[in-house]
Amino acid sequence: MSKLAFAWFGMLWCGLIAVANAETYTPGQRVEKDFRSFAKPLLTTYCGDCHGEKDPDANEGNFSLHDLGVVDDLNAEAWNTVWAQVTLKQMPPKDMTQLEVVERLQLSDWIVQELTHVLKDKGGFQAHLDPGKGNFIDHDLLFGPLPDDIQLRPASSPARIWRVTPQEHITRLNELINSEPEFNPSKPGLRAHGDAVPTNHGGELKLYFGIDRIIKWQGGTVAYATAVKSVPAVLSSARDHGLKNYPHFQTVNSAEAIQIISIADNIIRYMAYGPLSIAEPYQITDDPNSIRDKMQGDLRGLPTSIVYSTKVVRPLTPVYELMKEEGTDEASVRRAVNYLFEALTFRPPTPHESDAYLAIVQQSIDKLGKEDGAVLGLSSIFLDRDSLFRTELAAGGQPDRYGRVMLRDWELGLAVNHAFRYLPPDEPMRDAIAEGRMRTKADVKREVERMLDDDSIRKPRILQFFRDYFDYDLGGYICKDTKALADTGAKTGDGYYRSMFDATASTDRLIELILADDREVLKRLLTTDKVAATKGDNQFFGKRRTQKETARAAAEWNKQFKAEIDAWRKANPGEDPPRTLTSKRNRVNHKVKEANLTGEPLHARVGPRSFGSGSMKPERVLATVPEGQRLGILTHPSWLVSHSDAMDNHAIRRGRWVYERLLGGGIPDVPITVDAMLPDEPRNTLRERMRVTQESYCWTCHKKMDPLGLPFEMYNHAGIFRETELEKPVDTSGEIIDSGDPDLDGEVANVIEMINKIAQSERTEQVFVRHAFRFWMGRNETLNDRPVLQDAYRAYKENGGSMKAMLTSLLTSDAFLYRTNTDLDAGGSSN
């Protein structure tokens, strides 16, 4: 045996002996091992048979480990692939000898540790932090037996600074200039004070000035929207699928800061002067006829086309009082500073903060005069750190023996408040913080239960979780090809997109109804036969006719229409039929047999009714969907269209959603060498075109997704039920493969059978709890969170599927209460 071979054999033997000694391991701790004595022997032993050849083409999956050396920035992509395959237990294959549990955990943690170190100054490594990788943690280790050689640490979350979300930020700003109606228990679905500011009929998130005072305008919806003063959400985030409530996802850049200052100027002036800051004095009157001479000509789209009432409905604040006075004095300036600071940061300023901003405002007034100086000086508060971020640093506490510090006082109070609300803490919460009663787990439980039990305390964060979890709110943002959309039978043009935004609001309301009942929440969301519907939903919940059925329906309708016209002419000889009668021909859609959605009336939370003639209307009915055609939210158009593309259904995305969100599976990233495109074959069905994903290189992952997504083919990409595609019978069959629950695996005839099956599974409920954990903790779970997750699931299950019980458990857990300062660079190992 050569010296080199002997040395390699010795190193491999020592590595195996170390593993055989069954060392204990605490997940997430630093792995004090190196590539040569630890990682390489493991990869050689378990992966060398399939990936040991030098030529990539000679290896399984065209992936070679032959030349893979110490982790560095050049081979980081390859190591990232190894990490995903090892963590997901796809390497080695199931029919080969497997790594021991501790071996796999250590190797996974070691790779993350090394990649974090080598990429620290090259963009960083954050793949393991992405919510899409949360399922990479073994579900069976979280909810099943845990080997004796794994020792857990008490849970905590890292100290961090959260950027305020776009929804929260614009709601804060809206509070400064608009007065929203209080919650009306007799009409619980109407938007009320504390609900999120909704998007408009075009899906834009904007802050509008003074629309509650507008009594007249020129033109239609577009002219109105152009004329009204508004500002868009500045702290924007990518509109995409998945959870977004992670602190490390967003920051505030210089361009956003400049926009915020500009918006602050507009807001402060409106706080001071109301519509007079954006309109001429003559535009403010309760009698539009009295200014008819000033409204001559085509003013559509201009600010001067609007008439405002004289009634003051905006909040009158210390900023108004300051600007109303002739001069200035320190007391009035300080009142304005303190009010604005607390309105924007949700906490009172410290004496130092109050003095600092007082000085800024006074200096600005001295240089620019009272009006411009006060506006500029007060605008600086809009850029205060705590106006744009929420801290969870726990800097003043005493660490326990694990290095954990419990949040307390304002940090803890704001964390609990933010779990539910976009408004500042209410009086009971403020009193608790001020009196030192926000420092214990019992304190948190008291406040959480109080807020959950009070419907008048609006909790838009809970609804945001379901939007992020189900991804049903994206349909209106998918730009559909006009011809492809027309082929579905759905209306085209602006009306279609407005229907999708209406559908989002309808699904919101349905979720709220199920949450209000608070029993078997997830199962009922997946299997409900109810829908909150508008009149337009009769089309989307209808059935797409075949070409023959369409022709027959058109012929029958035309016959009836001709008879109606003839009868009218007979009754009105010599006259032309009115337009209201003749225009009926253009309003009939023969491609779809509409559903008859009727039921008790209810309301959904949409934009203000005064937003022009294009306002979305809040009126809905709680209807029953057509039997045998729909089951739960996943079969509603809001979800189906959100998981489609411009031309067709997206069976792969739908299947991946089911695999990840319901079954807890994980899918590695698509390699950059893969051309992830289906062939362009207009005469073939989607299932036929998806044959390319069954190639050996792709099928390892696609076999877990495609059979879960193809049963949704019983709907077209507008969400309309169908029985044929391209005049061929639709194949709705599918299969659940490698779900992690043997009782679930097997073939299904259609999506209704599949959903019914999955909805009964405890694993599905546990995966739901995992996603709730991620949203409210703002991070992926770790094995150390195992007790937290099990407690939350137990609370959910033992209380009959109660969302309130689960949230109370999560928000009183150590993962929510404790913070740990961690060094993000774990450091590298030697060769």
Disulfide bonds with the S-S distance in Angstrom:
none
